[in-house]
Amino acid sequence: MSFLFPEATDIPSEYFLKPIHQKHYLLDGELKNWDGASISVLSPLCLRENGQTKQVSIGSYPAFGSKEALEALHSCERAYDGGGGEWPRSTVEVRIQAIQKFTNLMIKERDLIIKLLMWEIGKSYKDSAKEFDRTIEYINNTIDALKETDRDSSRFVFEKGILAQIKRAPLGIVLCMGPFNYPLNETFCTLIPALAMGNTVLFKPAKFGVLLLEPLLKCFQQAFPKGVINTLYGDGASVVTPIMESGKVDVFAFIGSSNTANVITKKHPRLNRLRSILGLNAKNPAILLDDCDLDAAIPEILAGSLSFNGQRCTALKIIFVPEKLAKSFLDKYTKALSEWKSGMPWDKDVMLTPLPEEGKTKWLTELIEDAKSFGAKIINENGGMVNETFMQPAVLFPVSKNARLYSEEQFGPIVPIVPYSHIDETVSYIKESNFGQQASLFGKDPHVLGKLTDILVNQVARVNINTQCQRGPDTFPFTGRKDSAEGTLSVMDALRAFSIRSLVASKDDEASKQILRSILESKSSHFISTNFIL
């Protein structure tokens, strides 16, 4: 543990980061200079110097107040102009061209963004590169889905004497707030479809992962019309509160904790106007059945529980094991875990890295001590040991129903394992849980798996058989029940979430048809159109 953090001279030159002090922000289509207060950014990565270990300062970003927040809101409001602005009235083709231009500019910033992911949130080089590349793939898939939607809506519908064209229209002003664990990918999974459907966007980066979006400001500025996207920085209470209290936000897109989402949503004075698209907490269980193949299950469960230090909403956050398999499972799991490498994000084959949230190791230690007070033991070597911002994963067994870890989401490198004697105990856990995102089943008997699946699909939004919980592929719906989500995200679902079906209708008579023909021939309307993109 004492050799985890290197000295500055040990950093490979290609991963060395020069601090970024962000002195501008995007407002009304311009990169404005910022000369006000700033918020310092400390990396979760520490360095050793003269026998001391301390976190590295990697830059700063603007600390907005309510004045700047409302200026950004008014810019979005002007650009949308009640639906009469340039962007909401533009054709699908124009929006796609803007998004493609942005994507091409973004790709040029790949190396810097990957480096910033590593330094800001401690994500390994491999996973940081994967997040960037997956984001580009998601944008391209969104463009393809938008083209398909446009083709499907290009024809007129004749029904009971009414002639109509049905398309999707934007909702208005979107407040987009992403998470720190996937500050690029999951943020863009709401940001891009919101823009694609013609909305204007207020974009507030996550608290951790702000600087990595700084290189993209000029990309947004060059690709999108004035006021279509405006950036927000600073404390949520200072910038989000006045925006929501204005009642002018039409869509709230947020990925984070349910408590935070509830606090923000309740500030809106016109809740019937507000559409919320929320990705929230989860406590996804892995349930091992009596006949499961442990050798096949262990790699899935290990990756599912501890990839990116367990800091994923889709992580396996509690593991149920039949009593008779417990010893064998624990032996195999801890052996596999012992082969995982700890270190800095640039280290080859590293799997476990420092944690970005301030005070996170202290809070996780409290969860561990609470579980131990109810009889759990740490069963892996050095489990729970802390060195500054790094925590060695702690595998706890047996975790009691009375422990906080039994029901509370840990979002970190703690693996609570619960023995059970009857499968009904696991079903009861899921039914009683406040969360309902996903579950993973590991077994062979088709009758048992089929019966459990029929129950669980009515409790969670995805059941995984002999594989870990996960978001992808991005064409699959991603949502949750209970306190885990509101709304559904996938490539196509996101386009629907940030739009509403709207139609133009007339009588099915010759006079009406002639008017529509004239509109089509003169191209006086972007909505009334039979053109589509190949």
N, C-alpha and C positions, 0 to 999 in steps of 0.2 A: 504493500500500500504506500509506503514512504517513497517509493521510486516511481509512482504513477506520473507525477507532474515533472516535466523537464525544465531545463534552463532555456533561456531565450536562444542561446547559441545552438541548441539541439533542434530547433524548428527548421524543417527543410525549407529551402529558399522559395520554392514554388507555392508554399502555404503560408508564408509570412504575410501578415496583414498590416498595412499602414492605417492608422486610425482615420475614421471618416466622421468629420464634424459637419453635419448637414445644416447648411445655412440657406436653404431655399425650400419652397413648397409649391404645389400646383394649385393655382386659383384662377378661375375664369380664363383658362387657356394659356396662362402665363406662368413662368417659373419666377415667383416672387422672392425677393431677398428677405431673410429673417434676421433681425437684430435684437430680438427679445430674449427672454430666459430660455435656457436649454435643459434637457434632461440627459444625464450621463448614462452611457451604456457600459456595463461591466460584462465581460465574457464569463461564461461558466468555466472557461479554461483558466487554470492557474499556472504560474511559472515560479520556479525557485530562483532566489537570488540572495547570496550571502547568508544561506541557511534559513531564510524566510520564504514562505509560500504565500502568494497573494494573487487575487483575481486580476486579470488584465483589463485595463480600460481601452475600449476599442472605438470610442467616438461619442457623439451626442446628437440629439435631434430637437426640433422646436417644441416648446411647451406652450401650446395654444391656451387662450382663455375663451370666454363666451363670445367676445367680439369677433375673433377670427373664425370661430365655429359658425356663427350666424352669417358671416360673410360668405363662407363656403356654401351654406344652405341656400342663400339668396342667389348665388351663381347657378346652382343646380335648378333653382326655381325659374330663373330667367331662361336657361337653356331648354327646359321642358316647356315653359310658357303654356301651361294648361293643355298640353298636347299639340300646341301649334308651333313648337320650335322645330328647328332644322333637323335635329336628330330623331325625335319621335315620329316625324312625318317622312323620314327618308325611306328609300326602298331597302329591301333586304340585301340587295346587291351592294349598295353603298355601305351598309353596316359591315358586311363581310369584308369588303375591301379595306375598311379601316382596321378591323381586327387582324387581318392578314398583315397589314403594314406594321401594326404593333408587334405582332409575333416575330416578324423578320428582324425588327429592331431589338427585341428582347433576346433573341438567340445570340446576338453579338455580345451580350452581357453575361453569357453563361458562366464563364470561368470565375468572374467576380462574385456572382450570386451564389455559386456553389461554395466558394471560400467563405462568404459571409454566413451562410447556413451553418458551416462548421464552427465558426467562431462565435456566432450569436446564440445558438441553441445547443451546441455540442453534438451535432449530428455527424456521423461518420462520413468520410468522403464518398464512399460507395452509395450510401443512402441519400446524401445530398444531391449527388449527380442523378440518382434515380428520381428524386422528387422534381428536379428541374425538367428532366426529359419527359416524365409522366405528365407534367403540366402542359408542355408543348403538345403532347399527344392529345390531351383533353381538349385543348383549344381547337385543334384540327378536327377532332370528332364532333365538337359543338358546331363548327362551320358546316360539316357534312349533314348533321341533323337539321340545322336551320334550312339548308337547301331542300331537304326532303319535306320539311314542313311547308315551305313555300310552294313546292310543286303540288303537294296534296291540296292546298287551298286555292289554287289558281283557277279552278272551274266554278261555274255558277250552279246553284241548286234550285230545282223546280219542285215545289211541294204545295199541293192544295191551293193552287191559284196564286201562289207567292213565288217570286223570283228573288233569289238572295245569293250573296257571296259572303262566306264565313271565313274570317281570318283571325289571327291573334294580334292583339294590340298591347302596347306597354301600359304599365300601371302608374308610373309617375316617378317620384323621387325615392331612391333606394339608399338606405344606410347599411353599408356592408362592413362587418367586423369579423376578422378571421382569427384562428387559434395560433398559439405559439408553436405547437408541435409540428404542424405542417403549414407554416406561415405563407408559403408560396402556393402550394397545390390546393389546399382546402379553401384558401381565400379566393383563388381564381375560379374555383368550382361554383362560386356564387357571383363573383364580380363579372366574369366574362359573359355568362348567359344573361345577366341583368342588362349589360350593355348591348348584347346582341338583339334583344327584344325591343330596344328603343328607349329604355329608361335612362335617366341621368343618375349619377352615383356619387354619394359621399363615402369616401373610403378611409376607414381608420385601421391602420395596421395593428397587429397584436402587440402587447407590451414587450414581448421578447420576439425579435424578428423584424424590427423596424428598419434598420439600416440596410438590410438586404434588398429592400424595395426602393431605396434611394436611386440606384442606377436606372430604374424603370420610369422615373418621373419624366425624363425627357422623351422617353418612348411614348408615354401617354400623351404628352403635350404635342408631339409631332403627328400622332396618328388620329386623334379624335378632335372634333370641333370644340370650340370655345365653350367652357362650362359643363361639358358632358360628364367629366369626372373631376372631382376636387378632393384633395387629401386633407385629412385631419390628424393632428398629433396632440399628445398630452394626456393628462389625467381624464378618465372617463366622466367623472362628476363635473368637470369643467367644460368639456366639449360635447358630450353626448346628451347631458341633461337639457341644456337650452334648445338643442335641436329637436329632441323628442317632445318637449313641452310646447314647442311651436305648433304642433299638430299637423305639420306640413310633410312629414315623412309618410310615404304610402306603403313602403315595404321595409321590414327590418330583417336583414339576413345576418345571422349570428351563429358562430360555432364556439361553444364554451360551456360554462356551467349553467345549470338550470336556475340557480339562485340569481346569478347576474342577469340572465335573460328576463326573469320575472321583474326584477327591480327596474330595468330599462323600459320594458314594455309598459309597465304601469304608469310611466311618466307621460305617455301619450294621451291627450285629452279626448281623442276620438277613436276609440278602439275598434269600432266597426269599420273604420276607414283603413286601419292598419292590417296588412297581411304579414304574418311572421313566418319565416323559414328558418328553423332552428335545428342545429345539431348539438345535442346536449350530453349529459353524463351517461355512463353505461357501467354495468357491473356484469360483463358477459361471463357466463360459467362454461367450463369444460366439464362434461359428465362422462366418465369412463364407465363402461358396462362390464359385466363379469367376463365376457368373452373377447374383450378388446385385445388387439395385437399391440402389446406395449412397445415393442421395438419400432413399429411403424408410427405409433402415436406420440412417442416421446419427442422426436424432432419437431412435430407440428405444435405440440403443447409448449415446448421450450421457446420456440420462435414466437408463438402466439402470446406468451406471457411476458417475454422480456425483450423483444425487438425494440430498439430505441428506448431501452431501459424501462419498458412497460408504459411509456408515455404516449399511448394511443387510445382513442376512445374505443376502438375495436379490439383492444388487447383482451386476452383471457385473464380476468381479474380474480377468479376464484375457481378452484379445481376440486371436483367431487370424485372420490376414489372409493370403490368397494373395499370394505375392511380387509377382505382376504387378499386383495392385490396391493394393499398400502405399502408394505415393506418393499416388495419388488419394484413398485413404481418409484418410491423415494430413492432407492439405490440407483436405479437407472437414470432418473431425472437429475440427481445431484452429480452423478458421474458425467453426464453430458454437459451440465452447466460448468463443471470444473475445467472443461476444455475450451470454454469461451474466453476470449482475450479481452482484458481491460486495458484502456489507454486513451491516448489523444485521438481525435477524429482522423488525423492523417496516418496513423499507424496502420500498417498492413493487417488485414483480417481482423481489425478491432470490432468488437461487438458491444462492449459496455463502456460508456463515456460519462463525463461529468454532467450534472443536472443544472439547467438554467435558472430555475426559480429561486429567488431569495428566500432563505429559511426553509427550503424544501427538505433537506436532510434532517433538520431538527423535527419537522412535522412527521416525517416518515418514521423516525426513531420513536416518537410518541406512539404511533400506531403499533409498532413492534412491541414496545413495552406493555401496551394495553393487552395485546394478544397473549403475551407471556404471562400476564397476571391471571389469565383465565386458563392456563395450563399448556399453552403452545410452547414449543421449543424450536430454536433455530437449528436446522439439521444439516446445513452445509457449512463448510469450513470458511471462516471469516465473514459469515453472513451478517449483514447489517453494519459492518465496520465502516466508519466514515473518515474521509480525508478531505477536509475543506468542502468542495462542491461534489465530491464523488462518494457514492455509496455502493458498497459491494452488495449484490442482490441477497435478500434474506428469504430463505425457503422455510415457512413456518408450518408445523404439524404437531398435534391436531388443533385446528382452529375452532374455537367454541362459537356457538350461536350468540353468546353474550359479548363477544369481542367486536370492536368497531369494524375490524377488517371483514367481518362476515357480511356486513351490509353496506359499508362505506367504500366509495371508490378511492383507491389509493393513488392511481396515476403515477406510478413510480416502480422501482425495482423490488417489490415485495410480492411473494407468491404464497398466498394462503391456501392450504390444502385441508380439505374436510373429509374425514372418513364417513361412509354411510353403510347401513345394513340393508336398507330397502330402497328401491328406486323412487318410491313415492316421496321420500324425504327431499330428493332433488327437485321433483315437480312442485312440491309445496314451496320450496325456496323461490322458484321462478314466479309462481303465482303471487306470492306475498311481496316480492321485490317491487320497489318503486321504479325500477328501470326495466326496459324491454327492448333492447336493441337486437342482440343476437345471442345464440348459444351454439356450442359445438358438442356433438355426440360422437363417441368413439366406441365402436362395437361391430359385430358381424351378423347377428341374428336379424333377418329382415322383418320378422313379426314384431320384435321388441322395438327396433328402430322405427318401423312404420307407425306403431301405436304412439310412441313418444313424439314423433314428428307431428301427428295430428293434433296433439295437445299443445305442443310448443308453438306452432305457427299462429295460434290464437293468443299467444303471450308475448312473443318476440317477432321482429320483422324479418329475421333470416335464421334458418336452421342449417348448420354446416355439419355434414356427415363425414367423419374421419378426416377433417381438415380444420385448421384454425379459423377463427372469425376474421373477417376482412371486409374492406370496402369494395374492392374491384370484382370484376371488370367495371369500368365506369359506365358501361351501357346498362348494367343491372341497377334496379332501384336501390337507393340507400336511404334508410329512414329508421324509425324506431317507434315503439309504443310507450305509453305512460310518460315518464319524465325524461325520456331519452331523445325525443325529437318532435318537431312539428313540421309537417310538409315532407315531401319526398325529393331527393336529389338523385339524378343520374344525368347522362347527357341530354336525353329527351325530356325527362321529368323537370329538369331545371329550367328549360326553355318555357315549359308550361307554367312553372311556379312563378316566373317573373313576367307573366303576361296574362291576359284575359281574352276569352273568345268574344269577338265583336263582329257584327254583321251589318251589311247594307241590304235592305229589302225593298221591293216594289211590287206592284201588281204584275201579274204575268199576262200583260196585254201588249199590243203592238206599239202603242205610244210610249210606254215605259221602256220597252226593249230598245226603241230608237234613241231615247235619251242615254241609255247605258252604252249603246254602240258609239254614240258621239263622244261620251266620256272616254271610252277605250281608245277610239281613233285619235282623239286629240291629246291623249295621255295627260289629261288635266288632273287626274287623281293617281296617287301612288297606291292607295288602298284598293280602289276598283281597278283591277288589272288582271289580265290573263297571262301576262308574261311570267316566266319562271326561269330559274338558273339551272343550266344543265350540269 
